[in-house]
Amino acid sequence: MSGKTVLISGGGIAGPAVAYWLQRFGFVPTVVERAAAPRPGGHAVDLRGASPGVVERMGLLDEVRGRSLHERGMAFVDADGRHRAEIPVEAFGGRGGVAEIEILRGDLAEVLVDATGDGVEYRYGDHITALDQDADGVRARFASAVEERYDLVIGADGAHSRVRALAFGPEERFAHPLGACTAHYTIPAERAVADGLDLGEWFSVHSAPGRRMVATRPDRDGGIKAMFMIGSSGADDALLRDPVAQRALLRERFADVGWQARAMLAAMDGADDFYFDSYAQVRMPTWSNGRVVLLGDAAYCPSPITGQGTNLALVGAYVLAGELALAGDDVAAGAAAYERALREYVQRNHKLPPGGLSAMLPGSRFAIRMGYAFNRLMTSRFVEPLATRLMLGDDDGFTPRDYPADLASPTRCA
Ligand SMILES: Cc1cc2nc3c(=O)[nH]c(=O)nc-3n(C[C@H](O)[C@H](O)[C@H](O)COP(=O)(O)OP(=O)(O)OC[C@H]3O[C@@H](n4cnc5c(N)ncnc54)[C@H](O)[C@@H]3O)c2cc1C
């Protein structure tokens, strides 16, 4: 399929990653990103499973490691800030709550965008408003009123994908709420220091009765990533559209929570990256519709609770580009092969951690204390090696096949 044009919606993780590989395999990718400019920073994501191997194949592993966050692990703190249990990074063979490679989402996106080079056009501040496909291509209309035709469109525009809505149907059909909402924002170093917030090296988590959790992670420049989580019966659409109501809800629900919740809430109004969403998994019966293919969170968001979204986005990008290249002009065959290669791996990575959301959001003081005790037991000298062996037995055991760069050669793709 050498020289074929591909429109990629979304310049997050999956978008630039698939653009990188498609370009290597001889396609001509264009990325359209709704945000006006690349957004640095953001929340921390982890490279687990097969994704470090894919990043290594891109020649970017050292750079990613160089930009990664340095966290000692996950600490469960009580209302007075005392560590009641800790899961160090190295526990469970690196499969605890904090992975060996943690990097801010915006930093990883920047590494990927830089790696794509000049052969990929990035258009910021625009998005697709309509898609119309026939046997030979897809006509895309953009908010900027431009209309263009492409051989293929890839929806890599996240869990609330617009491409998915246009080509497959409304979000409610595919997004399955998990029963919790989350808020994230950054507290800059000066503010965190002025407010006496803990700048420690741990992903610190404090649970409060009533299915509430407040947490901090160290930012790379001395600040703090603040995080709140609330158990909820379902996603309230009006709330999800209203940042003022979201902030009010957090203030009300966390008003009586100890540790540093109050100071974190006080810093919320100054945050310019406030993010609020409900947790959901995207499950679709198929990831392609003719010449429109979905990738990453748009197709199979596992939810941040699993810590596998970035893994799936990076591995999915590699496999999709490789299978499209192998399939030559037959987009449907390439999309079907991508799905065959990945579906089982995606399903495995949709598995929630032990105890699921209930373990992360205990309802009572007793359940919170049980959680401390359980984590202390699991990381104890006697149990941790056994638990690690069991977890390694459950190794994700997936290595994508090798798609050689000569897939781009004109003789193969004529
Ligand atoms: C708060 C939070 C915490 C997370 N924590 C973790 C974690 O610890 N570990 C982990 O592995 N993963 C985590 N994730 C998930 C991880 O960020 C995603 O799974 C991963 O980034 C998937 O990449 P993606 O490119 O598919 O989607 P995204 O990273 O969401 O990128 C989608 C891109 O599309 C753009 N876009 C949206 N709509 C349009 C449109 N209509 N047109 C054009 N562009 C559009 C967006 O601006 C964005 O740049 C977390 C996610 C969130 C939200």
The ligand as an ORCA input file, in Angstrom:
! r2SCAN-3c Opt
* xyz 0 1
  C      -6.531     10.506     34.214
  C      -5.923      9.363     33.487
  C      -4.984      8.567     34.108
  C      -4.410      7.511     33.409
  N      -3.467      6.736     34.013
  C      -2.868      5.754     33.292
  C      -1.849      4.941     33.839
  O      -1.493      5.071     35.002
  N      -1.283      4.010     33.045
  C      -1.638      3.837     31.734
  O      -1.059      3.017     31.037
  N      -2.598      4.564     31.213
  C      -3.221      5.510     31.946
  N      -4.201      6.244     31.402
  C      -4.650      5.917     30.078
  C      -3.763      6.443     29.018
  O      -3.594      7.836     29.111
  C      -4.420      6.076     27.712
  O      -4.842      4.727     27.759
  C      -3.468      6.224     26.593
  O      -3.014      7.554     26.574
  C      -4.188      5.864     25.281
  O      -3.705      6.601     24.250
  P      -4.646      7.092     23.069
  O      -3.724      7.801     22.149
  O      -5.481      5.987     22.591
  O      -5.669      8.131     23.714
  P      -5.353      9.544     24.328
  O      -4.055      9.558     25.018
  O      -6.568      9.916     25.096
  O      -5.217     10.509     23.057
  C      -6.306     10.880     22.277
  C      -5.976     12.186     21.583
  O      -7.037     12.510     20.702
  C      -7.346     13.882     20.834
  N      -8.731     14.042     20.427
  C      -9.852     13.804     21.134
  N     -10.930     14.028     20.378
  C     -10.490     14.402     19.160
  C     -11.131     14.749     17.948
  N     -12.468     14.773     17.833
  N     -10.372     15.073     16.877
  C      -9.009     15.072     16.970
  N      -8.353     14.766     18.104
  C      -9.081     14.415     19.185
  C      -7.093     14.197     22.283
  O      -6.880     15.583     22.469
  C      -5.850     13.360     22.540
  O      -4.684     14.069     22.226
  C      -4.801      7.270     32.077
  C      -5.752      8.074     31.457
  C      -6.321      9.093     32.145
  C      -7.336      9.949     31.443
*
